[in-house]
Amino acid sequence: MWISEGGRKCTVSAAAGATGSIVGQIAKIYNCHVVGICGSDDKCSFLKTLGFDDTINYKTEKDLSKAIKEKCPNGVDVYFDNITRA
């Protein structure tokens, strides 16, 4: 599995939805540092209750790349893209 080694930095888009929230919780089970990206402060608070280490509200963050670098200064190991169209 992509996170089975633990200690990885995992970023999840649309993290407050059904899929993203489960992905984040599974990553936490594998001892990953999990950053959830979502669209409201309420959703950020919800993710914290699920055990996410950090959150980013993309609607209020002016520079998403900078915010991700601040939360994961050594880079992101896993990015779970939960919003791209097929």
C-alpha positions in Angstrom: 0.0 0.0 0.0 1.2 3.5 -0.8 1.2 4.7 2.9 2.2 1.4 4.6 5.7 2.5 5.6 4.3 5.3 7.9 5.7 8.7 8.6 4.8 10.0 5.1 3.2 13.4 4.4 -0.2 12.8 2.9 -2.4 15.7 1.5 -6.0 15.0 0.7 -8.2 17.3 -1.5 -11.9 17.5 -0.8 -11.0 16.0 2.5 -14.3 16.7 4.3 -16.3 14.5 2.0 -17.0 10.8 2.4 -14.0 9.6 0.5 -11.5 12.2 1.6 -12.3 11.8 5.2 -11.9 8.0 5.1 -8.6 8.4 3.2 -7.3 10.8 5.8 -8.3 8.4 8.7 -6.6 5.5 7.0 -3.5 7.5 6.5 -3.5 8.3 10.2 -3.8 4.6 11.1 -0.6 4.2 9.1 1.1 7.0 11.2 1.1 9.6 8.4 1.1 13.3 8.8 -2.2 14.2 7.1 -3.2 17.6 5.7 -6.8 18.0 4.5 -7.8 20.6 1.9 -11.4 21.8 2.1 -13.6 24.8 1.5 -14.8 26.1 4.8 -13.6 26.7 8.4 -16.3 24.4 9.7 -15.0 21.6 7.5 -11.5 22.3 8.7 -12.7 22.0 12.3 -14.5 18.7 11.4 -11.3 17.3 9.9 -9.4 18.1 13.1 -12.0 16.0 15.1 -11.2 13.1 12.7 -7.5 13.4 13.6 -6.1 15.3 10.6 -2.8 17.0 11.6 -3.4 20.1 9.6 -6.0 21.7 7.4 -6.2 24.3 4.6 -9.3 26.2 3.6 -8.7 26.8 -0.1 -11.4 29.5 -0.2 -9.6 31.7 2.3 -6.0 30.8 1.5 -4.5 33.2 -1.0 -1.6 31.0 -2.1 -2.4 27.3 -1.9 1.1 26.2 -2.9 2.6 28.3 -0.1 0.1 26.9 2.4 1.0 23.3 1.5 4.7 24.1 1.8 4.1 25.6 5.2 2.3 22.5 6.4 4.7 20.1 4.7 8.1 21.9 4.6 9.9 18.8 3.4 7.4 18.1 0.7 4.4 15.9 0.2 4.9 12.1 -0.3 1.3 11.3 -1.2 -1.4 13.5 -2.8 -4.8 12.0 -2.9 -6.6 13.9 -5.7 -10.3 13.6 -4.9 -11.6 16.1 -7.3 -10.1 15.6 -10.8 -12.5 14.7 -13.6 -11.8 11.5 -15.4 
